Each structure stands twice: as structure tokens, then as C-alpha cells.
């Protein structure tokens, strides 16, 4: 079916047609239509002999008689008798107008030459009214969704029965801590009397690389909470040390420490500045040390 006719049919039956502006992740590649699949095939116009108007061209009886007289050879013409012609004339006056001579309808035939059928491009599309797609709304919504997408990566330190540490990494695409981040993270753990290595697994956001899904700050906080629910249930850790803005995105903004409920499992959450902030500005370290003192006290009480 022609593409133009298909759209008209879909609109007539009430099916909403959608044309993506950008490539959709995981979707197949749309086929490229040939010109004959979009435009109607160029065919000869049928003869209009049957559809010609009845009043096209008519010849009067006098004209027919003239043509008939011209087609008869002179040697075959028969001169009628004067008495017979008078009798025929009187008979015709009594019977009415002469209907023996039939009118001839000449119907023109329309044909197109090869030169008339030659075009520089494909033939024009059929006259089908197609409602254009509204392009402004999808563009605005796509830009809005893309503006809300966050990307970050968190490294973890797991101490079963005691503590779970989440720390922001400076690079969202990093495979782990940099050398400077690793040394500072080890110093933070030693300050609370913990000796452990970062886990090989990272928590990355977004979980699915699809720009058309809302994956902003609120969605990232909900996703991290769901991840921590399963982690804390396995580790049975009563405390959480959250290093950085993304690691502590689900906590109240003004609280450095709070008790939070993870689907029935309660844990003490402590927030300190990110490793990058403490590396770039030493003034963040006293703020972190004040919170780490509360973490050490909480760990000693359990």
C-alpha cells in the first residue's frame, strides 16, 4: 500500500500515528521506501469514450445529408421523380419530423504522448488530505526529559554486620576509584577504625540508557533506595556512611545524620562531603570529621 494512502486509512479508523524524531534505543531500523512505494504508479489515463457527455458533438440532419451526398459517387446518384418527391413530402408533413436520419455523437479520445509522460522527478502524490504531525510538543518533551537525566557512579565498601559505605566517583564512566580517591577513602575508613577494600561492583545511574525515560534526581534517589533495601537485608549493617551528593540523594537536604526506614529495616545514615570536594578544598575535611566522630560512636555501640 502506498505510504500516503496508508496514513489516510490509519487516520480514518482513528489510529494515532507516531513518527519518532530521534532513534529509539533497541528499536529496529525503519525501512527506506522506494519512490513507487510512496507515490502512485504512472499509468495511462483510460479512454473517456464511455464517460463523454451526451451533448458532446451532434450533427444536424442537413449536415448528415451533405456528408451522405458527398460519399455517394456521382454515377450512382438516382434522381427522384417529381411526383414521387411531392408524395414523399406530403407524407412526411403528416407523420411529423423525419426521424429516419440518426444523429451521430462524436466522442473525442484522449491520449498522452510519451513526451507528456516524462517528468524530472517522481509523479505527484494523490490528492489525499493528511493531517501533519505536531512536531513542537515531542521536541519540547524530549528536551525536558534529556535535561533531567543524571549520570553518576558510586563505589561501595561492605563490612557485614557493621557498615555499608557509598561514595561518589569523580567520573561517571570510571571503572573504580582513582589513586587520590582511593587513598582518601582509606584515610576516612581508618578514622572510624575500619579496614576494608572497595567492592569490585559499582552502582551506576541511570540503570537503563534510555533518554526518553525520566531519570532525574528524584528517580535516582528512588532507585538507590531500592538498591539499598536488598543490600542491607543481606549485610545486616546498622549504619550507612554516604560520601557525596549522589550517594546521599535520598536523605533530607539539611540533615547530616538521620535514621531511615528501608522497607522495615532501619539504619543510621551519615552524610559527609564527596571525595572530590575534600581533595579540591581542605575546608570540607573538618565538616567531614565532625560527622565521622558520630559514625565511630555508633559503630562502637553495636
Residue pairs with C-beta under 8 A, 6 or more apart in sequence:
1 9
2 37
2 38
2 39
2 40
2 126
3 33
3 37
3 38
4 38
4 39
4 125
4 126
4 128
4 130
5 126
5 128
7 17
7 128
7 130
8 128
8 129
8 130
10 17
11 17
11 130
11 131
17 133
18 133
19 133
20 27
21 135
21 138
21 139
21 142
22 142
22 211
24 212
25 209
25 210
25 211
25 212
35 122
36 122
38 122
38 125
39 122
39 123
39 124
39 125
40 123
40 125
40 126
41 123
42 117
42 119
42 123
44 111
44 112
45 110
45 112
47 109
47 110
48 107
48 108
48 109
48 110
49 107
49 109
52 105
52 107
52 108
54 105
56 105
56 106
56 107
56 108
57 105
57 106
58 103
58 104
58 105
59 67
59 103
59 104
59 106
61 98
61 101
61 103
64 101
64 103
64 104
65 101
69 77
80 88
92 98
142 211
142 212
145 211
145 212
145 213
145 214
146 211
148 214
148 215
148 216
148 217
149 206
149 211
149 215
149 216
150 205
150 206
150 215
150 216
150 217
150 220
150 246
151 172
151 205
151 206
152 168
152 169
152 172
152 204
152 205
152 220
152 246
153 168
153 169
153 171
153 172
153 173
153 174
153 202
153 203
153 204
153 205
154 166
154 167
154 168
154 169
154 202
154 203
154 204
154 224
154 244
154 246
154 247
155 166
155 167
155 169
155 176
155 177
155 185
155 198
155 199
155 202
156 164
156 165
156 166
156 167
156 198
156 199
156 201
156 202
156 203
157 163
157 164
157 165
157 167
157 185
157 189
157 194
157 196
157 197
157 198
157 199
158 164
158 165
158 196
158 199
158 231
158 235
158 237
159 165
159 194
159 196
159 235
159 237
160 235
160 236
160 237
161 235
161 236
161 237
162 194
162 237
162 238
162 239
162 299
162 302
163 192
163 194
163 237
163 239
163 240
163 241
163 295
163 299
164 228
164 231
164 232
164 235
164 237
164 239
164 240
164 241
165 185
165 189
165 240
165 241
165 243
166 203
166 240
166 241
166 242
166 243
166 244
166 247
166 248
167 177
167 181
167 185
167 243
167 244
167 247
167 274
167 275
168 243
168 244
168 245
168 246
168 247
168 274
168 275
168 276
169 176
169 177
169 178
169 181
169 202
169 275
170 178
170 181
170 275
170 276
171 178
172 204
175 202
176 198
176 200
176 202
177 185
177 198
177 275
180 275
180 279
181 275
181 276
181 279
182 198
184 275
184 278
184 279
185 198
185 243
185 275
188 241
188 243
188 272
188 288
188 292
189 195
189 196
191 289
191 292
191 296
192 241
192 292
192 295
192 296
192 299
193 296
193 299
194 299
203 224
203 227
205 215
205 220
205 223
205 224
205 246
206 213
206 215
206 220
207 223
208 215
217 249
220 246
220 249
221 249
221 250
222 250
224 246
224 247
224 249
224 250
225 250
225 262
228 240
228 262
229 262
229 263
229 265
232 240
232 262
232 265
232 267
233 265
237 267
238 267
238 268
238 298
238 302
239 267
239 268
239 269
239 270
239 295
239 298
239 299
239 302
240 260
240 267
240 268
240 269
240 270
241 270
241 272
241 295
242 248
242 251
242 269
242 270
242 271
242 272
243 272
243 273
243 274
243 275
244 273
244 274
244 275
244 276
244 277
245 274
247 274
248 269
248 271
250 260
251 258
251 260
251 269
251 271
252 258
255 271
256 270
256 271
256 272
256 290
256 291
257 268
257 269
257 270
257 271
257 291
257 294
258 268
258 269
259 266
259 267
259 268
259 269
260 266
260 267
260 269
268 298
270 291
270 292
270 294
270 295
270 298
271 291
272 287
272 288
272 291
272 292
273 284
273 287
273 288
277 284
278 284
278 285
278 288
